[in-house]
Amino acid sequence: MPKRRGHGEGSVYPRKDGRFAGYIRLEGGKKKYFYGSTRKEVQDKVRAALNEKERGTLATGPNPLLKDYLPEWLETVCKPPYRAPSTYLHYRSAMKKHIIPEIGHLKIRNLTPRHIQELYAKKIRDGAKPPTIKLMHEVLSGSLNSALQWEMVSKNVASQVTVPKGVQREIVPLTEEQARVLLEIARGHRLEGMILLAVTTGLRRGEITALKWSDIDFDARLLFIKHTVSHVAFMGYVEKEPKTRAGKRTIHLPEAVIQTLQQHYSEQKAKAEEMGLSLSEWNPKGLVFLSKLRSYMHSPQTLKEFHQIVAQAGLPKMRFHDLRHSAATILLAKGVHPKVVQELLGHSSIAMTMNIYSHVMPSMRKEVASIMDTIFSEEKEGDEP
């Protein structure tokens, strides 16, 4: 059959194998081809491409297989310093374990929302939890955003996919009385300072672990949060700056914390002198809290000892991170303004603080109702009794 041209949509013609092909012309005289089993299918593809070309959204870059594109994207966009080491490793795991084995054979422009939705559904049937699906979605959505910027695709099909909502982990905050009991049991223990800091200032474990003596101004009673540390598989301890500007903050320390830290400093200095060393020689990183190997106290042993203290105090099982929640809950329940609590915790917005600690709000709402009752329920002058 002779070639037939559609109505302004480019050239569409039958192939010898019974399928149809079509193309449009790009800048520089190059052609972009489309294929399908019917003439109408190809005409629709050509028309869509011409519309995208007119809008400036036509994908003209390469069209690799996902199994080739995703590793390249990961190494180009997600390696430190662009992403945290832990994020890079989590993305790589999700890509290799879940995504490439299932849809790696697809070309990037052939990927559809249905492919992704069916992938998530299959993984859930296989027992994957919502956090795993969320991680997979971050990889696919992020990689397709980059592909969109690089003109490899005309849209991010991952944005058209529904992701299952995860169940928010229950917060187990301490009451004032429980916090006092915990601190009493922890008195004299090597974790005392860490627990006291967490429950009075709401610091994260990574922030406490990264603290250096140079971050503390004892005279001004100030603590400067400049770094956080985490343990990353195959990389060891990784110290970095807080993720947000709000996370890099200055905290006014209670007198009880100042006294405990000063005592801790004196104990470190005494241990160094026993070995005939200066404190900087004995503790070269200048860390406030040291493991038995004089390194970061960010280990399973630390958590094991913390859980033992909690059990000894007769308190319910909890994570170290729940001490941070306890600090926020106690302050909010005492009437401290949420904005102050937000700044103390280093949240990027007050909305985040209010969302996390909405469980404290009912008592505050009752207080508001009581105040309004006092204002507007008084008998107006001249009203009948």
WORAGI-V26642 format. One record per helix or strand of 3 or more residues. SS is the DSSP state (H for helix, E for strand). FROM is the first residue (numbers start at 1). LEN is the number of residues. Records with the same first field share a line. If there is no record, write none. Layout:
BEGIN
SS=FROM-LEN / FROM-LEN
END
This chain:
BEGIN
E=11-4 / 20-6 / 31-6 / 222-3 / 228-5 / 236-5 / 250-3
H=27-3 / 39-17 / 66-12 / 85-19 / 108-3 / 113-13 / 130-20 / 157-4 / 176-11 / 192-10 / 205-5 / 213-3 / 255-20 / 279-4 / 300-13 / 321-13 / 338-8 / 350-7 / 358-19
END
